[in-house]
Amino acid sequence: MKPIGINEIQNLTHAVQYFQDCYLVSSIGALAKSSNGRKILAQNIAHTEDGYRIKFRNINGITKDFFASEKESQDLIYMDKYLNPIPIDPSKPHNPIIKAIEVAMNKLLKAYPSKKPWICRVPKCNERFEFNKPSNFLEMFTGQKPISINENNLSLSLKGKKEVSLDLFNKIKDNPDNSFVMGSSFGFYHGISNTHCYSVKDINPKYNTIDLFDHRLLRTITLTFDEAIRHMKFIVGYFNKDLT
């Protein structure tokens, strides 16, 4: 087996999301942004003769590999709610590594169904891996429990966690080598989608703004700290030192 290369990892920072798995695509994109995150991606994902091996470092305390063959990836078809195939935009191909991780997550959840929280089972979906929490996925994949603010609370914004959130924003500003994901709740503001996850691309220290990358639409949304507090529900992730 051969670990995935640096160019493949770099491509994950802007990989397109097709299925209802923004938690997965944004988490992988966030890991590809930090130096230790890239090391973990290279250690956890390898080419095999007919596909990929995906390693999860902590599933109920154990490390386990899942294999995604080329055929299994080809058989994973993006469909609407009536199970009609949806054509993929040829200018925005489904990243093969993301697709392999999706196949692996289907196998993981078949073997360990409790790793999909009950709240994520409410929405109807075509595939097991659709809908989950970034903190859940990140801990299984990296083996490290992430920093998490408000992800599991009922509050729909970070307003009740303003001080701790602003403190984290400033720490991220001072430590650009990091891997963080932010999630929205309900309601639309400044291009933010309902219940969607974004990888934190950058924080501008001069203007106190956060750049969020939307893997579904392949675009960057810029929010002030105040806008992020009022309109985003949670933030989850790691500083580089947290990933070993």
C-alpha positions, 0 to 999 in steps of 0.5 A, a space after each residue: 500500500 502507498 500513502 496518498 501524496 501531498 498533491 492529493 491531500 492539497 486537493 482535499 481542501 477544496 473537494 466538492 461535496 455531493 452527498 449529505 455529508 458536509 460533516 465529512 467533507 469539511 472535516 477532511 478539508 480542515 485536516 488538510 489545512 494543518 501540518 499534523 492534519 496532513 500527516 494523519 491523512 497520509 497515515 490513515 489513507 493509502 492506495 491499494 491495488 484496487 482502491 483505498 485503505 481508510 484507517 479510523 483510529 478510535 472506534 470505541 477504543 480500537 483502531 480499524 481499517 476499512 477498504 474501499 475498492 474501485 468498484 465499490 466507489 463506482 457503485 456509490 451513486 449520487 441520487 435524489 430522494 426518489 433514487 434517480 441518479 443525479 449527473 455529476 458536473 464534469 467540471 467538478 468531479 467527485 474526489 476519489 478519496 472523499 468517495 472512498 472515505 464515504 464507502 468506508 463510513 458506510 461499512 463502519 456504520 454497518 458494523 458500529 451503528 451507534 456511531 451515528 447519533 440518534 439526532 442524525 438518524 432523523 433526516 431521511 437519507 439514501 446512504 448510512 454515512 449521510 448526516 453525522 456530527 463533525 466531532 464524532 467523525 473527527 474523533 474516530 478518524 484522528 483518535 483525538 477528541 476535538 475542541 467543541 463549542 456548542 455542537 451538542 447544545 440545544 442553542 441555535 447560535 454561539 451567542 450563549 458561548 460568546 466569551 469562550 467563542 471569541 477567545 477561541 477565534 483569537 487563539 485561531 487567529 494567533 495559531 494559523 496552523 489549525 483544523 476547525 469546522 463551523 456549523 450553522 443551524 436554521 435560517 439564512 444569512 449572508 449566504 449561509 445554508 441551513 444546518 451546514 458545515 464549513 471548514 474554517 479557511 482563514 481568520 483575518 487578524 486585521 479585520 477580525 473576520 472568518 473565512 469559511 469554505 463551503 464544499 457544496 458550492 465551492 465558495 468562500 463566505 466571510 463573516 465578522 466575529 460578531 456575525 459568526 457568533 450570531 449566525 453560526 451554531 458551533 465550532 469544532 476542531 484542533 490546533 496543530 499541537 492537538 494532532 499527534 
